[in-house]
Amino acid sequence: MAEFREISSIEEFEGILNESQLRKVFIFKHSTTCPISARAWVEVQEFIRESNNEVLVVMIKVIESRPTSNFVAEKMTVKHQSPQALLISQGQVLWHASHQTVTQTNLTKALEGQDLPFNLMS
């Protein structure tokens, strides 16, 4: 089953990168003021409920935790988007998506290594 955690600091994110050495991690960058992000959050919650995989799902609220969100973009060399999902393993981004492409189906396919484009943008 998927595990969920919200983080707000750079130190917590660095701990998440360490955890990604042991298991895959989804980072979900969420804007609490955006309706598109609210829809994506519903999709992520559905993924968490339905997942049978040992995956960690981490939320970063981009407005409330802007320095952390910016650090993730810089550290992972993925342009900031919101909403945005990044699949990380062993400290590297395997896949990322943003806006309307953050769906339960796409998260599941990415985690299972199904053939999806590396960068799904709306």
C-alpha positions as a printed Julia matrix, in Angstrom:
122×3 Matrix{Float64}:
  0.0    0.0     0.0
  1.14   3.54   -0.71
  2.3    5.68    2.18
  1.52   9.42    2.27
  3.54  12.2     3.85
  3.47  15.99    3.57
  6.77  17.84    3.83
  7.58  21.53    4.07
 11.35  21.85    4.48
 14.45  21.29    2.39
 15.81  19.02    5.13
 12.72  16.82    4.89
 13.14  16.65    1.11
 16.77  15.6     1.47
 15.55  12.8     3.75
 13.08  11.8     1.04
 15.93  11.59   -1.48
 17.67   9.2     0.9
 14.5    7.1     1.17
 14.36   6.95   -2.64
 17.44   4.72   -2.46
 15.2    2.02   -0.95
 11.86   2.54   -2.69
 10.21   4.66   -5.34
  8.8    8.04   -4.31
  6.23  10.28   -5.96
  6.61  13.98   -5.22
  3.33  15.83   -5.71
  3.67  19.61   -5.94
  0.28  21.09   -5.06
 -1.12  24.61   -5.22
 -3.87  25.02   -2.63
 -5.4   27.92   -4.62
 -5.61  26.3    -8.05
 -8.65  24.3    -9.24
 -6.51  22.24  -11.64
 -4.27  21.3    -8.73
 -7.33  20.44   -6.62
 -8.45  18.01   -9.33
 -4.96  16.51   -9.5
 -4.96  16.1    -5.7
 -8.17  14.05   -5.97
 -6.41  11.83   -8.55
 -3.37  11.43   -6.27
 -5.6   10.51   -3.31
 -7.33   7.89   -5.45
 -3.91   6.52   -6.46
 -2.91   6.3    -2.79
 -6.14   4.46   -1.87
 -5.93   2.01   -4.78
 -2.19   1.35   -4.94
 -0.88  -2.07   -3.94
  2.72  -0.92   -4.32
  5.19  -0.03   -1.59
  5.56   3.55   -2.76
  5.86   6.79   -0.82
  3.75   9.73   -1.98
  5.01  13.09   -0.74
  3.1   16.35   -1.03
  4.72  19.77   -1.11
  2.34  22.73   -0.99
  3.99  25.15   -3.38
  2.67  28.4    -1.91
  3.12  27.52    1.75
  6.52  25.86    1.18
  7.9   27.85   -1.76
 11.62  27.5    -0.82
 11.24  23.72   -0.67
  9.3   23.6    -3.94
 11.95  25.73   -5.66
 14.73  23.56   -4.22
 13.08  20.42   -5.64
 12.92  21.99   -9.11
 16.57  23.0    -8.91
 17.87  19.77   -7.36
 15.92  17.48   -9.69
 16.49  19.74  -12.75
 12.8   19.66  -13.65
 11.12  22.99  -14.4
  8.58  23.88  -11.7
  4.95  23.29  -12.58
  1.86  23.08  -10.42
  0.33  20.65  -10.08
  3.23  18.38  -10.81
  4.16  14.78  -10.07
  7.7   13.42  -10.14
  8.59   9.75   -9.79
 11.98   9.4    -8.11
 14.14   6.34   -7.57
 17.69   6.32   -6.23
 17.71  10.12   -6.21
 16.88  10.41   -9.93
 13.71  11.49  -11.71
 12.3    8.58  -13.72
  9.18  10.38  -14.93
  7.22  13.58  -14.39
  3.9   15.07  -15.4
  1.97  18.26  -14.8
 -1.47  19.8   -14.93
 -4.2   17.57  -16.45
 -1.79  14.67  -16.96
 -1.46  14.12  -13.2
 -3.98  11.27  -13.06
 -4.34   8.06  -11.12
 -3.92   6.12  -14.37
 -0.7    7.89  -15.35
  0.76   7.56  -11.85
  0.01   3.83  -11.87
  1.47   3.34  -15.35
  4.61   5.31  -14.48
  5.14   3.32  -11.3
  4.7    0.04  -13.15
  7.17   1.16  -15.82
  4.61   1.13  -18.6
  5.49   2.92  -21.79
  4.68   6.57  -21.11
  6.5    9.61  -22.4
  9.16  10.76  -19.93
  7.67  14.22  -19.66
  3.91  14.49  -19.8
  2.91  18.12  -20.06
 -0.54  19.49  -20.66
